[in-house]
Structure formats: C-alpha cells, structure tokens
C-alpha cells in the first residue's frame, strides 16, 4: 500500500536518490507486516512497534513527497530561467553578430581612409619637394627683390612731392578756369558792344553825312546862323571805320 502511494504521487527511484532504497525497504516491510496482520498474526508489542515505524515511514514519505514537489517546482523555475537566459543569449548573439558586421564595415572604411591618407601624405611630400625646388629657384632672385624694394621705397618718397605738385596744379587750373569764365563773359560783352557799334556805323553810312558835318550843322543852328546856307556835301560810304576815332568823337 505504501509503495502504491509512492507510485501515485509520481516518485521513482532515481528522483529519491540515496533515500530511495531505504524507503522501498520500509515499504516492503510495511507490506509484509500488513499481510501478516491480515493472516491473524497478532503480537501486541511487535505489532505496536511496527505500526509506530509504519507511521514514521508514512510521515517521512509525505515529507519527502512535499520536498520532491518543491524540488520539481524549483526545477521548473530553473528550466524557465534557463530558457529565458537562452533567449537572452540568442539576442546577445544576434547583437554580437550585428556588432561584428559593423566592425567589419568600420574596418573596411578604416582601410579605405588609410589608403586615402597615404595618398594624401604622398601628395604632400611631392608638393613639399616641389616647394623646396621653387625655394631653391627663388634664392638667386632674392637679391634683385631687395633692390626692387629699395626702388619702390624711393618711388614712394618721390610720390609725395608729385602729389603736392598735382594739388598745386589743380588749384592753379581751377583759378585759370575761373579767369577763363570771366574772360568769356567779357568777350561776350565786347561782342555785344561791337555788334551795337556796327549797327550804328551802318546807319551813319546809309544817311550819307559824316558825323562831323552833322555836328557842324548843329552848331550853326545853335548860333542862329540862318543867313549862311550850308552846302550839301556828299560823303561816300566808308570802306573802313576806325573804332577808336568813333569812340573819341562820341565822347
């Protein structure tokens, strides 16, 4: 009966470990004792002792069953934890593979950048050699460059008097421009007077009388010399006219 109870709760020999043989022995002994009790074998002291042992064995079996169930629960929890850890490990492996891929990509890019850097470094070295060659070519011309600097300095020193002369010439030119404007105005006024005098001269030439004759007739009229008859004088037109004389006569 005890063995059937153990089988009902799912206990096997391997799960019980070192205590399984002892439990099975006690179970067999309990079975034999029960069979002897059924057959009429009645020894009070021995029977009582066997019953006490049987109860102890049953209590031990119950305790072991509870421990076994607890261990099974712990084992299930451990299995779940192992599965969870396995999933984490798989996830970490995937992340690790991605990281490895990135590292490979970075390695490739790094190699490419390293090749570019080497090419740039070679180009810099070539340019440095070229620059050194140009410096060697420029060294003979440095002396002439110093002479050019001296000449440039002298030209700068000569520039200031030239600038001063230019300013003075500009001021003189402005003064002459003002005088020219005044001269033009005077010439314009003289031309206007000349035109007026020419008009008056033409008028005198058309009358046929000299200005002096007209002046004499005016004097005769002033002194009431009516008895004296003035003779008519024909004056030919003047081919030329002395403007100075005309101006003196008009004064």
C-alpha positions as CSV (number, residue, x, y, z in Angstrom):
1,X,0.0,0.0,0.0
2,X,2.8,2.4,0.8
3,X,4.6,1.5,-2.5
4,X,1.3,2.2,-4.4
5,X,1.1,5.6,-2.6
6,X,4.6,6.4,-3.8
7,X,3.8,5.4,-7.3
8,X,0.6,7.5,-7.2
9,X,2.5,10.7,-6.3
10,X,5.0,10.0,-9.2
11,X,8.0,9.2,-7.1
12,X,10.7,7.0,-8.8
13,X,13.9,5.6,-7.5
14,X,16.2,8.0,-9.4
15,X,14.4,11.1,-8.1
16,X,14.5,10.0,-4.5
17,X,18.3,9.5,-4.8
18,X,20.1,7.8,-1.9
19,X,17.0,7.5,0.2
20,X,15.0,5.6,-2.4
21,X,16.4,2.1,-1.3
22,X,15.6,2.8,2.3
23,X,12.1,3.9,1.5
24,X,11.5,0.9,-0.6
25,X,12.7,-1.4,2.1
26,X,10.5,0.2,4.7
27,X,7.6,0.0,2.2
28,X,8.2,-3.7,1.7
29,X,8.4,-4.3,5.4
30,X,5.2,-2.4,5.9
31,X,3.5,-4.5,3.2
32,X,4.7,-7.8,4.9
33,X,3.5,-6.6,8.3
34,X,0.1,-5.7,6.9
35,X,-0.1,-9.1,5.2
36,X,0.8,-10.9,8.5
37,X,-1.7,-8.8,10.3
38,X,-4.4,-9.9,7.9
39,X,-3.4,-13.5,8.3
40,X,-4.1,-13.4,12.0
41,X,-0.6,-13.0,13.4
42,X,-1.0,-10.9,16.5
43,X,2.0,-9.9,18.6
44,X,0.9,-6.8,20.5
45,X,4.4,-5.4,21.4
46,X,5.9,-6.1,18.0
47,X,2.8,-5.0,16.2
48,X,2.7,-1.7,18.1
49,X,6.4,-1.1,17.3
50,X,5.8,-1.9,13.6
51,X,2.8,0.4,13.5
52,X,4.9,3.2,15.0
53,X,7.6,2.6,12.4
54,X,5.0,2.5,9.7
55,X,3.6,5.8,10.8
56,X,7.1,7.3,10.8
57,X,7.7,5.9,7.4
58,X,4.5,7.3,6.1
59,X,5.3,10.7,7.6
60,X,8.7,10.5,6.0
61,X,7.2,9.6,2.7
62,X,4.8,12.5,2.9
63,X,7.6,14.9,3.9
64,X,9.8,13.6,1.0
65,X,6.8,13.9,-1.4
66,X,6.4,17.6,-0.4
67,X,10.2,18.1,-0.8
68,X,10.1,16.4,-4.1
69,X,7.2,18.6,-5.3
70,X,9.1,21.6,-4.1
71,X,12.2,20.4,-6.0
72,X,10.1,19.9,-9.1
73,X,8.8,23.4,-8.8
74,X,12.3,24.7,-8.4
75,X,13.4,22.6,-11.4
76,X,10.6,24.1,-13.5
77,X,11.5,27.6,-12.4
78,X,15.2,26.8,-13.2
79,X,14.1,25.5,-16.6
80,X,12.2,28.7,-17.3
81,X,15.1,30.7,-16.1
82,X,17.4,28.7,-18.4
83,X,15.0,29.2,-21.3
84,X,14.9,32.9,-20.6
85,X,18.7,33.0,-20.4
86,X,18.9,31.1,-23.6
87,X,16.7,33.6,-25.3
88,X,18.9,36.4,-23.9
89,X,21.9,34.6,-25.1
90,X,20.4,34.3,-28.6
91,X,19.5,38.0,-28.6
92,X,23.0,38.9,-27.4
93,X,24.5,36.6,-30.1
94,X,22.4,38.5,-32.7
95,X,23.6,41.8,-31.3
96,X,27.1,40.5,-31.3
97,X,26.8,39.4,-35.0
98,X,25.5,42.9,-35.8
99,X,28.4,44.4,-33.9
100,X,30.8,42.2,-35.8
101,X,29.2,43.3,-39.0
102,X,29.6,46.9,-38.0
103,X,33.2,46.2,-37.0
104,X,33.9,44.7,-40.4
105,X,32.3,47.7,-42.1
106,X,34.4,50.0,-39.9
107,X,37.5,48.0,-40.7
108,X,36.8,48.3,-44.4
109,X,36.1,52.1,-44.1
110,X,39.3,52.4,-42.0
111,X,41.3,50.7,-44.6
112,X,39.9,52.9,-47.3
113,X,40.6,56.0,-45.2
114,X,44.1,54.8,-44.5
115,X,44.7,54.4,-48.2
116,X,43.3,57.9,-48.8
117,X,45.6,59.2,-46.0
118,X,48.6,57.5,-47.5
119,X,47.8,59.0,-50.9
120,X,47.4,62.5,-49.4
121,X,50.6,62.1,-47.5
122,X,52.4,61.1,-50.7
123,X,50.9,64.1,-52.4
124,X,52.0,66.4,-49.5
125,X,55.5,65.0,-49.8
126,X,55.5,65.6,-53.5
127,X,54.3,69.2,-53.0
128,X,56.9,69.7,-50.3
129,X,59.7,68.6,-52.7
130,X,58.2,70.9,-55.4
131,X,58.1,73.8,-52.9
132,X,61.7,73.2,-51.9
133,X,62.7,73.3,-55.6
134,X,60.9,76.6,-56.1
135,X,62.6,78.0,-53.0
136,X,65.9,77.0,-54.4
137,X,65.0,78.7,-57.7
138,X,63.9,81.9,-55.8
139,X,67.1,82.2,-53.8
140,X,69.1,83.8,-56.6
141,X,66.3,86.3,-57.2
142,X,66.1,87.4,-53.6
143,X,68.9,90.0,-54.1
144,X,67.1,91.6,-57.1
145,X,63.9,91.5,-55.0
146,X,65.7,93.6,-52.3
147,X,66.7,96.1,-55.0
148,X,63.1,96.3,-56.2
149,X,62.0,97.0,-52.6
150,X,64.5,99.8,-52.4
151,X,63.4,101.3,-55.7
152,X,59.8,101.0,-54.6
153,X,60.6,102.8,-51.4
154,X,62.3,105.6,-53.4
155,X,59.3,105.9,-55.7
156,X,57.0,106.2,-52.7
157,X,59.2,109.0,-51.3
158,X,59.0,110.8,-54.7
159,X,55.3,110.3,-54.8
160,X,54.6,112.9,-52.1
161,X,56.2,115.9,-53.9
162,X,54.4,114.8,-57.0
163,X,51.1,114.7,-55.2
164,X,51.8,118.2,-53.8
165,X,52.6,119.5,-57.3
166,X,49.4,117.9,-58.6
167,X,47.4,119.6,-55.9
168,X,49.0,122.9,-56.7
169,X,48.4,122.4,-60.4
170,X,44.8,121.5,-59.7
171,X,44.3,124.7,-57.7
172,X,46.0,126.8,-60.4
173,X,43.9,125.1,-63.0
174,X,40.7,125.9,-61.1
175,X,41.9,129.6,-60.8
176,X,42.6,129.6,-64.6
177,X,39.2,128.1,-65.2
178,X,37.6,130.9,-63.2
179,X,39.6,133.5,-65.1
180,X,38.6,131.9,-68.4
181,X,35.0,132.1,-67.4
182,X,35.4,135.8,-66.6
183,X,37.2,136.3,-69.9
184,X,34.5,134.6,-71.8
185,X,31.9,136.8,-70.2
186,X,34.0,139.9,-71.0
187,X,34.4,138.7,-74.6
188,X,30.7,138.1,-74.9
189,X,30.0,141.6,-73.6
190,X,32.6,143.1,-76.0
191,X,31.0,141.2,-78.9
192,X,27.6,142.6,-78.0
193,X,29.0,146.1,-77.9
194,X,30.8,145.5,-81.2
195,X,27.5,144.4,-82.8
196,X,25.8,147.5,-81.5
197,X,28.5,149.8,-82.8
198,X,28.4,148.1,-86.2
199,X,24.7,148.7,-86.4
200,X,25.2,152.4,-85.6
201,X,28.0,152.6,-88.2
202,X,25.8,151.1,-90.9
203,X,23.1,153.6,-90.0
204,X,25.5,156.5,-90.5
205,X,26.8,155.2,-93.8
206,X,23.2,155.0,-95.2
207,X,22.5,158.7,-94.4
208,X,25.4,160.0,-96.5
209,X,26.6,162.5,-94.0
210,X,29.7,162.5,-91.9
211,X,29.2,162.7,-88.2
212,X,31.4,165.9,-88.1
213,X,29.1,167.6,-90.7
214,X,26.1,166.8,-88.6
215,X,27.9,168.2,-85.6
216,X,28.8,171.5,-87.5
217,X,25.2,171.9,-88.7
218,X,24.0,171.5,-85.1
219,X,26.5,174.3,-84.0
220,X,25.2,176.6,-86.8
221,X,21.7,176.1,-85.7
222,X,22.7,176.8,-82.1
223,X,24.3,180.2,-83.0
224,X,21.3,181.1,-85.3
225,X,23.4,181.5,-88.4
226,X,20.4,181.2,-90.5
227,X,21.8,183.6,-93.2
228,X,24.6,181.1,-94.0
229,X,23.3,178.3,-96.2
230,X,25.2,175.1,-95.7
231,X,26.4,173.4,-98.8
232,X,25.4,169.9,-99.4
233,X,28.3,167.6,-99.0
234,X,28.2,164.1,-100.5
235,X,30.1,161.6,-98.5
236,X,30.8,158.2,-99.9
237,X,30.3,155.2,-97.7
238,X,33.2,154.3,-95.6
239,X,35.1,151.2,-96.5
240,X,36.7,151.0,-93.2
241,X,35.9,152.5,-89.8
242,X,38.2,153.5,-87.0
243,X,36.5,152.4,-83.9
244,X,38.9,154.3,-81.7
245,X,38.2,157.6,-83.6
246,X,34.5,156.9,-83.3
247,X,34.8,156.3,-79.6
248,X,36.7,159.6,-79.2
249,X,34.2,161.5,-81.3
250,X,31.4,160.3,-79.2
251,X,33.0,161.5,-76.0
